[in-house]
């Protein structure tokens, strides 16, 4: 069964990179039948029902095992525990699984930790249609006489520097999807990459370097638009500096002093007119 991320990669390779099916099969080690199914169906996820669902015993212990492995890695080399010792300590805490599962998990953890995170970076120069940056900001407005903190979605095309801004009452996943849908409709299409911070509506787990476990529904959205998501390094705002700068500009230009509106619809219509006028005056 293909994971959502692999389906998205196959769709991008075929529709965006124009790669032949034979080459896609070699790159992703899947059959021609599978590739054709992904291309023709247009879906972003395949699912099936199992009669018996296996329960991995190591699953509930991953957090504890991660802590033990991290603590062990910080020790002097001569003081580090072997994997069999780590397994024995985990058993003492109540783990009932076998040693092989712990050994495989530890090997994967060590491999990921050994990757040089410094080698991972986000390019700061872009070709047309290559990438956009996305971020949220919190702004204060007056709606129907009540002072309200609104959540403003910011999208920035990295090459042309064109912007898109829309206000929402919350930062839920539905609002994220709506912001992308409206932004791509406004721009007339999507870019091949999207650059994000590690927002919870998109990223479930942060690993070493650029590796992330993305939320399943967020991956489906990216697969639908043929977008490859890229997450910034934590506390590295310069990797999406364009949209960070946009947040400051929009706040100073549009939200100071506090504007007044009757509804979110009126607010967003006003924002649309203002940011289009600002973009034309600052090409």
N, C-alpha and C positions, 0 to 999 in steps of 0.2 A: 504494500500500500504506500503510495507516494505521500510525502509530507507536503504541507502547504508551501513551504519555502522552495522545494524542488519543482513543484508545478509552476510557481511564479518564474523561476529561472528558465524553465523550458519555454514558457510563453514569451519571455523577453528575448531569448535566443532566436526563436522562430519569427516573431512578428516585428521585433525591433532591430535585431542584429542581422536578420535575413539569412540565417545559417540553414543549410540543408538538413533534412531529417537524419541522414546518415551521420553527419558530424555531431549532431545533438545526441544521438544514441551513444557514440563513442565517448563524448565528454561526460555525460551523466550516467553512463552504464545502465541504460534502460533499453527496452525493446522498441522496434519500430511501431508495434501495435500500441504500446503505451504512449509514445510521443503523438501519434495520430489521434488517440483518444483525447489527450489534453488539448490539442489544437482544434479539433472539430467540436468538442463539447462546449468550450468556452467557459467552463466552470473553474473555480479557484480552489476547490477542495473535493476530494473523493472520500466517502465514508462507507463503512459496512458494520454490521452487527456480529459480534462474536457470541457463540453459544456459551463459551467459558472464558471469562476475563482473567488472565493471569495477574497475580498481585506480587510485584517484586518486593521482597522483604527489605531490601536496602533503601527503598524509597523514603520511608519516614525518617531514616537515619542520615540522610545526605547532609543536612545542616550540621549535625553533630560531627560527622566524618570530615566535612570541610574544615571545621574548626580544629580538629585534631591534626589534620594534615598541614594546615597553615602554621599551627604552633610547632609542629615537628620540624617544618622547614626553617623556622627561625632559630632553631637550636644550632649549636656548634656541630660540625659534621660528625665528630666522634660520639656525640651524645644523642644522635638521632635514633629513633626507634625503627626497627625493621617493620615491614608490612605485616608480618605474622604477629608481631607484638601489638601493632595498632589494632589488628583484628581481635586479639585477645582482650584488649582494653574495651573495645566496642561490645564484645560478648558480655563482659562484666557489667556493662550498663543495661543489658537486656536484649541486645541484638540476637536474633535466632537464625539468621541466614548463614550461608557458607563462606569459606575463605575466598573462593574464586571471585565472587562478586565484589568483595572488598578490594582484592588485588587488582582487578580490572578497573574499578573506579579510581583507585589510587594512581594507577598508571596514566589514565586519562587526565587526571587532575595535575599531575606533575608535568605532563606534556604541555598542557595549556598554560601553566604557570611559567614554563621555560621560554615561551614565545616572547620575544622582545617587544614590549608594548611601545617602546620609543620608535620602533620602525613603522608603526601604524600611524597614518596621518590623513588628514582631509586636504586635498589640493585647494589652493586659494585662487587659482585661475581657471576659467571655465569657457567651454565652447558653447555656441548657441544651442539651446535645448538640452544641455547636458545635466543641469542640476537646478534645484530650488532649495531654499531654506525655510523652515517652519518654526514658529515659536508662539508663545502666549504672553500676554501682558494683562495686568489688572489696572483698570482705569476707573475713575469716579465721575459719575454723571448724575443728573437729576431727572428722574422719570416719573411723570405724574405727580410732581411735587415732593417725591421722596428721594433722598440721597442714596444712590445705588452703586455698588461696585460691580462693574461688568467685566467679563472675560473677553479679551480681544484677540482673535486669531490673526497672525501675521504670516503672509507668504511672500517670498522675494525670489524673483528669477535672478540667478547668479550672473548671467551674461549681460542681459539688457538692463538689469536693476529695476525692472518694473515691479510694482508692489500690488498686493491685494490685502484688504483689511475688512474684517467683519466682527461684530460684537455678538456675544452670547451671554445667557445668564449663568452658564456653568461650563466646565471643561470636560464633560463626559465624552465617551468614545463616539456617541452619536453626533456630538457637536464637532469633533475632529473630522469625522467622515463628511459632514455637511460642508465644513469649511474647505476641504479638499475638492469636493464636487463643484462648489461654486467658484473656487479659484481656477480650476482647470477649464471650466466653461468660460470664465472671463478671459483667460489667456488664450483660449482656442486650442488647448491640448495640454498634455503632461510632459514633464521632462523624464529623462532616463534614470535620474537619481534624485532622492529626497534626503536632505540633511536635517537631522533632528537632534534635540537634546534627549536625555534618557527619561522622557515623560512616562508615567505609569500606564497611560492609555495605549502606549506603543510597545514598551519594553518590560518584559517580565523579570529577566535576570541579566545582570551585567557580568561578563567574564573578563578575561585579560585582553588588552588591546582593543580591537574592533569587534570582537565576538559578542553577540547579544542573542538572547532568547526572546524573540519578538512575540507579542500577543497574536494569537491565532486569527482573530477578526481583523487586526491591523494588517497582518500578512495577506489576508484575502483581499483587502482593499488595494494594497500595493500590487498584488498579482493581477487584479482587474485592470488597473491603469498602466501595467507594465513598468512600474517604478521599483527601483532597487533602493531599499532604505539603508541609510548610513547614519549611525549614531556617533555623536561627538564623544571625545574623552571627557570624563567627569571633570568639572571645574576648568574647562578649556573653552571659554566663550568665544575666543577669537576664531575657532574653527567654523562658527556660523556668525561671523562678525557683521555681515551685511544686514541680516535680519535683527541682530542685537542693536545695531545703529538705527535701524528703521523704527524700532520700539521707542527709542528716545526722541526721534524726530516727530513721530505721530503724537506722542504725549505732549511735547512742547507746543506743537503747531495746532492741534485739534482739541486737546482736553484741558487746556489752561487758558482762561478760567473755565470752571465747570459748565459744560453746555447743558441745556434743558430740552427735554423731548417728552412727547406724549406716550411713545411706545418704542419697542425695539425696532419695529419696522421703520419708523420715522428716523431713528438713530442711524440705522444701516443705510437708508437712502441718502442721508446727509453725509455719512462717511464716504460712500461711493462717489458722490459728486466732488467732495473735497480732495480725496486722494488722487482721483483722475486729474483734477485741475493742478494739483501740486506736482504730479509726475510730468505733465506737459510743460510746466514752468521750470522744472529741474531735470532735463533729459540726461 
